[in-house]
């Protein structure tokens, strides 16, 4: 792993995947329309150099979508394109949410959202 001028760890540059962006739009639409979801928001994370400052957004492992179910449980969704894989810190965060009674999963499309929210309803119900 490389470091910047301040000794801060740098993530390798990621190429933005159009398929992942399309999946994110589909997943957000499915979550927003689902009756079990109270609210959900896209979480931007990463880092950028702004002038001479290095600024981090979010936190390591932060999922693409955070929200809350109507029953009060935290919702965390990591969206991946067709071939995307979870980074270790993403998997760790999703597991932390599940261990704390929340609902967390990886989604590639709206079918994953429907399946996982139905599963969460069965666990709760």
C-alpha positions as CSV (number, residue, x, y, z in Angstrom):
1,X,0.0,0.0,0.0
2,X,1.4,3.4,-0.9
3,X,1.4,6.5,1.3
4,X,0.8,10.1,0.4
5,X,3.1,13.0,1.5
6,X,1.6,13.0,5.0
7,X,2.2,9.3,5.4
8,X,-1.5,8.5,5.1
9,X,-2.3,5.2,3.5
10,X,-3.6,5.5,-0.1
11,X,-6.2,3.2,-1.6
12,X,-5.4,2.1,-5.2
13,X,-7.3,4.1,-7.7
14,X,-10.6,2.5,-8.7
15,X,-12.0,2.8,-12.1
16,X,-15.7,3.7,-11.9
17,X,-17.7,0.9,-13.3
18,X,-20.8,1.9,-15.3
19,X,-22.4,-1.4,-14.4
20,X,-22.0,-0.8,-10.7
21,X,-23.5,2.7,-11.1
22,X,-26.5,1.2,-12.8
23,X,-26.8,-1.4,-10.1
24,X,-26.7,1.3,-7.4
25,X,-29.5,3.2,-9.1
26,X,-31.6,0.1,-9.3
27,X,-30.9,-1.0,-5.7
28,X,-31.7,2.5,-4.4
29,X,-35.0,2.6,-6.3
30,X,-36.0,-0.9,-5.0
31,X,-35.1,0.1,-1.4
32,X,-37.0,3.4,-1.6
33,X,-40.1,1.7,-2.9
34,X,-40.1,-1.3,-0.4
35,X,-42.7,-1.0,2.3
36,X,-40.3,-2.4,5.0
37,X,-37.8,0.5,4.5
38,X,-38.4,3.7,6.4
39,X,-35.5,5.6,4.8
40,X,-32.2,5.0,2.9
41,X,-29.5,7.2,1.7
42,X,-26.5,6.9,-0.6
43,X,-23.3,7.1,1.4
44,X,-20.3,8.6,-0.4
45,X,-16.9,7.5,0.9
46,X,-13.4,7.7,-0.3
47,X,-10.7,10.4,-0.3
48,X,-9.6,13.3,-2.4
49,X,-7.0,16.0,-2.5
50,X,-8.6,19.4,-2.3
51,X,-5.9,22.0,-2.9
52,X,-3.1,21.0,-0.5
53,X,-5.4,19.1,1.8
54,X,-6.2,15.4,1.9
55,X,-9.8,14.8,2.8
56,X,-11.6,11.5,3.7
57,X,-15.3,11.0,3.1
58,X,-17.1,8.4,5.2
59,X,-15.2,5.6,6.8
60,X,-13.4,2.4,5.8
61,X,-16.0,-0.2,5.1
62,X,-18.9,2.2,4.9
63,X,-21.6,0.6,2.7
64,X,-23.0,2.3,-0.4
65,X,-26.4,2.6,1.3
66,X,-27.4,3.2,4.9
67,X,-30.9,3.3,6.1
68,X,-33.5,2.1,8.6
69,X,-36.3,-0.4,8.4
70,X,-39.7,0.5,9.7
71,X,-39.2,-1.9,12.6
72,X,-36.2,0.2,13.7
73,X,-33.4,-2.0,12.5
74,X,-30.3,-0.5,10.8
75,X,-30.0,-1.2,7.1
76,X,-26.6,-1.5,5.4
77,X,-26.3,-2.4,1.7
78,X,-23.1,-2.7,-0.3
79,X,-23.8,-2.6,-4.0
80,X,-21.5,-4.4,-6.4
81,X,-21.5,-4.8,-10.2
82,X,-21.7,-8.2,-11.8
83,X,-18.1,-9.2,-11.0
84,X,-17.4,-6.9,-7.9
85,X,-16.3,-8.4,-4.7
86,X,-16.4,-7.1,-1.1
87,X,-13.2,-5.7,0.3
88,X,-12.4,-7.1,3.8
89,X,-13.4,-3.9,5.6
90,X,-16.8,-3.9,3.8
91,X,-17.4,-7.5,4.8
92,X,-16.5,-6.7,8.4
93,X,-18.9,-3.7,8.6
94,X,-21.8,-5.7,7.1
95,X,-21.1,-8.5,9.7
96,X,-21.0,-5.9,12.5
97,X,-24.5,-4.7,11.5
98,X,-25.9,-8.2,11.4
99,X,-24.3,-9.1,14.7
100,X,-26.0,-6.1,16.3
101,X,-29.4,-7.1,15.0
102,X,-29.5,-5.0,11.9
103,X,-30.0,-6.1,8.3
104,X,-26.9,-5.9,6.0
105,X,-26.2,-7.5,2.6
106,X,-24.6,-7.2,-0.8
107,X,-26.9,-6.4,-3.7
108,X,-26.2,-6.5,-7.4
109,X,-29.8,-5.7,-8.5
110,X,-33.4,-5.4,-7.2
111,X,-33.8,-9.1,-6.9
112,X,-31.2,-9.2,-4.2
113,X,-33.0,-6.4,-2.4
114,X,-36.3,-8.2,-2.5
115,X,-34.8,-11.6,-1.4
116,X,-32.8,-10.1,1.5
117,X,-35.6,-7.9,2.8
118,X,-38.0,-10.9,2.7
119,X,-35.4,-13.0,4.6
120,X,-35.1,-10.2,7.2
121,X,-38.9,-10.1,7.6
122,X,-38.9,-13.9,8.3
123,X,-36.2,-13.5,10.9
124,X,-38.0,-10.7,12.6
125,X,-41.5,-12.1,12.3
